[in-house]
Structures are given as C-alpha cells and as structure tokens.
C-alpha cells in the first residue's frame, strides 16, 4: 500500500506538471503549453457582456477544433457567432444575430514553464469576416512553481476594414495568477487586462480600459472548464466608465473536451531494450491510472533531471525506483 501511495504521488507530481494537454486556467490570458502530437480537443468559449446606461446584453460564442502537430506546435480552426440585444435610444430593443466569420490559430511553445526559467510561447490568429480581416498576435510568458501559476500576454491586433478602407489596431497587455487548491485539478486566481484600441489609426485612440476579476478552473479526466468574471474598473480615455466601447460586466466561460490522442504505444518488450523495461513498466503501469502518460521525447535529458530533482522528495521513492524511471525517460528523451 505504501509503495502504491508513493507511486500515485509521483504520477500526480511528475506527470501532471508538464502535461501534454493544453488545459487553460485563465480564459482571457493564454498559457504557453500546447497539445502533444496527435492530440485533439473541441473547445467552446461563451463571452457574456452586459451593463450599459441603456439596456445592453450580448453573447459572443466561439467553437474551436484544436489539434497538436508535434514539435511544440498547435493549430486550430474557430467558428465565431455573435448575438446582441440593445436599446436603440428610443426604448425599443433591437436584436442582432450573425455568424461572425472564421479564425485560424497557430501556437508555438518555445520553452517549458516547468522545466526552464520561464515558459515562452508565440500565438498568431487570422480572423476572416465579411467586412474585415484581423491578425491577432501574442507573446506569452508564464511560469509554474509548485501549485502557483502566473502568465503574462502582450497582444497586438491590427484590423483592416474593407467597407470604409480604414485600419484599426489594439494593444492589450493582460496577466493572470493563482493557485491550485487541489493539485492540477481545482484552480483559483485573478485576471487583469488593459485594452487600448484605435478604431481608425488616422483618428487617434478610441478606448483605454482596465478590467480585472476572479477566475475559477477545474481539470477532469479528458476535459477542463474555466470561468472568469472581468468587470471594467477604470476608463483612462475619459471620465466615468466607457459604455460605448465596453460594458460594466463581462463573464467568459470556456469548456474543452478531449477528442483523442496519439495511438497507444506498444508493449514495453516490443520497442524497449531489456535494460529499460523495468523503468518503463514502473512508469506506465502505475502512472497512467492517475494521468495520461507524458511522452519521454517531449523533454531533454537535462529537463527530466530537473523534473525528477523537484519531485523525488515529494514522491519519496524507495531504492532504485528513481534511477529506474529516470533511466528510461532519459534514454528516450529529446536529443539536443
């Protein structure tokens, strides 16, 4: 029983930390992690916006198919929908619903937030609408230290408006930080963003708003969900809050369902030399009950050393268990 308990601790700590899946713990701020090769997820984002001087209620919906391409690269395809109900100034409530174009995302993980000094990612999203084209770009910096996680995004988004032949632009620094109340499961934190927008670069800045609020996230087996409440706190472009370019309240709910991963690897005896079979058996047979297996080739031998150094005392490995597992992982680790 003691050995099984120790093995479970190792799985939760060693495997869950640098997981293959790209769980989100914030909804407005991105993290550097990406899906592993062959992994797929279906994600939905529901953005509720309300609270202006006159009646206003809107829902932006995004449906995303996301897949991992390997080598720290992830891509996805979005379908975007928008529904809005607003007072037209006379007391009459107008309703608008439209399919708001498609988007294609590319995300690159350049360094890992757990094993290296900082996680680093780049994000590019092409947005196509009938009346405009958008290119959303992000630099993502994050770090996970035990149960504490933070991320910082710098987002720049030029927009080309076809009807009036103008170019808009937005620059949005955002950040999130929080703790896992249940390791790798239940997360609580806070998000903040500072939106600067130019509807037409020739006309000057049109919006400058700061918003911040709490976030809750939960990761289950094969799924995750997160919700953020992000009220507008300050308007730096004028007096009072900005109810023209923004609203008082915003709630975003994200949900993801795993569609499948890479094919199952063959039995240890079929592909692993005899000297590593014990390490692989210990790694696979006991750990995949808690978390899906992390491919040894995802990290370099040096990274696996760093992970084991952080986790071996928490796992309280006995005898040669640490060396056996580490020997297998390093033998099939990423080269270079």
Secondary structure as UniProt FT lines:
FT   HELIX           2..10
FT   HELIX           11..15
FT   HELIX           16..17
FT   TURN            37..38
FT   STRAND          40..50
FT   STRAND          56..70
FT   TURN            71..72
FT   STRAND          73..87
FT   STRAND          93..111
FT   TURN            113..115
FT   STRAND          119..128
FT   STRAND          132..145
FT   TURN            146..147
FT   STRAND          148..161
FT   TURN            162..165
FT   STRAND          166..182
FT   TURN            183..185
FT   STRAND          186..198
FT   TURN            201..203
FT   STRAND          207..220
FT   TURN            221..222
FT   STRAND          223..229
FT   STRAND          231..235
FT   STRAND          249..260
FT   HELIX           268..271
FT   HELIX           274..287
FT   TURN            288..290
FT   HELIX           296..298
FT   HELIX           301..315
FT   TURN            319..320
FT   HELIX           321..331
//
